[in-house]
């Protein structure tokens, strides 16, 4: 295919996706493949169509018609670069069944306005900016933080006009200087070469940061730097956000600049005016749920760490507010300005009022549809000042801690621990029940509501009344209302900033507090519905005997309501909704809402209810929370929207703009993520997954630069193995689907109180547990999907021993050290119902060794007696054995799925880990992987694949071109190795090893890290030279090849060093004395695997570094490393309390244990019991602190723990034993 820019327009008489057709019979998904393949192979993109989305119409002789998009314009990326303002307009035809298309190429000129200040993250790579701010900050003539930031903005704006480079001009200038220097005779010894290279790398790195910030590609962590992908993403985003036309209140289409601004300003002025209505009926039904302790927590003194965490939780490339400072600025300069921000925010909250400019907010308009023509087609996103967002996020983090108390289980949004899929699966189960309900006097009705501009219409008086009724303190309510009611808006419309607009109602989408405040408001609807349920005026849906009655399911502003299908209850429901609308300001759009009836509802009743509610749409093939609400027999067709969505993304990416390293990131971060959400609820058809995998595989291998559809050099299943075994760690979609569904099954096992568990248990496994559940009678497709994970969950769970009464010794998995976690001893008839609790000694609260030895064989006895019994006061519980915290994780379950499917057969031997951990650019790693998997298109490989081409080497033309010849036997390659003084070492390995890949692995194993990087870079550079010889007809040059390899490694190393701008303080590598009147306790653990035991060491020292006491303990149990470390901390706390120590800093070299205690991480396994004990002991005395140190600063405790094996009983020392005496003396200095 030609590389020239081109565009083709006309009647293609074919469709690309299901969205291209409306009416008539549904088109099979396979019929789209041919046209899609042609578009992909030609590297063409489909131009969006403005106006009506269909271009062909055919009447069927009735009110129905078939409409299709047969006409379109397809273009290449470089064509769109020439005509970035091009647009395709659908016109009206007088007689033809095809609509005429108008392709406009003209640029649309907007009057440029003065651009407001905007901080660029690329500036952070210039050290002079940091020096300027560090020097000037303390001298600004004010203590007002907002005023100081204003001065800082002025300084940065002035600095940027002088120092911020024009990237293209500067890069071209530096390249010319570099070329001039290289042409001089003494360039190899001239240090200025390196200086120019570093400057060039810095400019390119700044340009990369500049475009990345604009592209808003937050998921990209590694791959291509400053590629066309960033440029294309930024340009596409700018074009998508450009608003060309809008309809005003009268429906007139407006296109001029002034008219567009007037439409926006009028719309928001009208939107932010509250409706009149009484909230008393709703608020009176809301229960009081916030306690005094909750209010004390919410309004307690703030810490600087809360604000730091809030600041660093924001992505540095997120958009700034009106002041132009983005999160990247605050994260970079937090050590300088963080304390002042913390103090200022605390002062504002204490005074109960905010400065006027703090809450200024820009509104960005994001299109909800492809071709927006109405303000309702645009989603307003609030861009708050980041300093305000930090404050708001601190409040939001506190509010999250009490949400579970005041938000009912029918609301699944934003409450920690709840899942969007819970409500979706519950709703689908009810709809399945309604679909199958053919008997009974009364039917059921389901109403899916569409709430118009939900966040923007919330009345502030209603929000305040709800919080007061729930029991929030006046101080907290005042803080929240300050955040909500002091806002001032400006609308960003193309190049204009429209405003100011002062709202009287509404919550901002973009304010961290808003989601949580909205669900507080929606709790009023829940309370009012349940009030009428208790009065018997409405009845929810009940899918079977014993199932809970469900009248409503909420996810933020997505609502599903259920009641009996009679006029009385529907009238009551309509009254409830009208009252809620008047109270809260919400506006329900019944025209866009949908309704469904159970099959036993008579037709006349359906008509009467539909007319009463004014709902126009019957619920059919629509979606709820992004998932198909009705699943029929043709499941592949129902879920084909997933394949269409992935194809559109791949087609828009355009493979020519990315290296394979970039494609890997795109596939993993975006393409594979598209079906993930749906996989959490449904088992997708196997054939659909295979088609998606083939699509992604074709994208990875891609259409190449010089035409042709490319060769898929490796099957997808071979690429799904982990990188350590020779694959690329792409997902096997079938296995990942099971792992995602397993998460729902695990919740049915471990969370018996959730609404979804109660519904499914009542219908499908009322008398036993989920692991024993059968398919049952007339199951829903969601239940079939979840039930299919039982084999996976059975393989992955084990019991955590508590009191032992629920664990059968013979059938349950409970012996931790065994692969299947069950005893090998044959079950005794006399002990058939033996439980683990029967093996305890009730007097010593430990194992009954005599009884165990009489029942089990020697190995079972040893393994059982080595299991530690942490707390018999706890109940037995089921935990996930494959994760470090005992919680189910999709990642660990997916690995288990691959083991079930014998995925290990695709593993390839070799030290692959070395390839992926080398300090080289990602594209070189991918090149090396392709080379070692024999996926490079050498001429011999192409010939074997059926490509009609010569087999002789493209560089020397003297031998067959395979990997061994091209990289080691070709004269050009040999001269390159000799130039870099590597030939002798390579020649030796070549004679010792066998295959090409074994030679490469053997060479890498013999080289240090720096030489490894140079070695792979030379291999890549030789391949690059080979391609230049083949396609550009260049002559090979040893100097050029070697220079290219050297430059790419040195540039990458320099860039990595430049990006290493972390602000964390350096770790402590030497023990430090505590402050005056404090003790420091160091703890450590040691595992003795051969003996199946572990020991701990504990050392208390005073503020002079003098030993107070030391302890060693030895335990005959097998534990994990983290359990060993947590045990050491637990016993140290017990000793400190029993000794009466009050001020103690406990130091451990286990980051997992320390972080789990400080951040309250949740562990369900035995480690969780130990951590809970540690937290309880720490809470006894407030002056007990825990800190992490490096092992070098924990040598005393380490030596004590290792010495514990030589002690027959616990030992206490008041004078340093020999194993630590020299270390203590050294650390006292």
Protein Blocks (a to p, Z undefined) as FASTA:
>chain_A
ZZbdcddeddehpafbfklpgejjdddfklmmmmmmmmmmnopacdddehjfbfbdcdeh
iabdcdddfbccdddfklmmmmmmgccdddddfkbmbdcddddfbdcddddddddddddf
klmmpmklmmmmmmmmmmpgcfbfklmmmmmmmmmmmmmmmmmccfklmmmmmmmmmmmm
mmpmklmmmmklmmmmmmmmmmmmmmmmmmmmmnopaklmbdcehifklmmmmmmmmmmm
pcfbdcdfkopacfbfklmmmmmmmmmmmmmpccdddfklmmmmpccfbdfklmmmmmmc
cdfklmmmmmmmpcfkbccdfkopafklmmmmmmmmmmmmmmmmmmmmmnopacfklmgc
cdddddfbfbdcbfklpccdddddfklmmmmmmmmmmmmmmmmmmpcfkbmghpahiafk
lmmmmmmmmmmmmmmmmgdjbdcdddddddehkllmpcfklmmmmmmmnopafklmmmmm
mmmmmcccdddehjbccdddddfedcdehiaklmmmmmmmmmmmmmmmmmmmmnopaccd
dfbghiacdfbdcehjaccddddddfklmmmmmmmmmmmmmmnopacdfklpccdddfkl
cfklmmmmmmmnopabdcfkbceehiafbdcfklmlmmmmmmmmmmmmmmmnopmlpcfk
lmmmmmmmmmmmmmmmmmmmbccdfklmmmmmmmmmmmmnopafkgpjbjafbcfklmmp
cfknopaopacfklmmmmmmmmmmmmmmmmmmbmklmmmmmmmmmmbcfklpcebjaiaf
klmmmmmmmmmmmmmgccddfklmmpcfklpcfbfkbmnlpafbdcdfklmmpcfklmpc
fklopacfklmmmmmcfklmmmmmmpccfblkbccddddfkbcnopacfklmmmmmmmmn
opmmmpccdjfklmmmpccdfklmmmmmmmmnopaccfklmmmnopacdfbdfklopacc
dfklmmmmpmklmmmmmmnopmmmmmmmmmmmmcfklmmmmmmmmpcfklmmmmmmmmmm
mmmmmmmmmmnopacdfklmmmmmmmmmmmmmmmmmmmmmcfbdcddfbdcdddehiacd
dddddddfknopacdddddddfkopafbdcddddfbdcdfklmmmmmmmmmmmmmmmnop
abdcdddfbfklmmmmmnopacfblmlmmmmmmmmmmmmpmkbccddddfklmmmmmmmm
mmmmmpcbdcddfbdcfklmmmmmmmmZZ
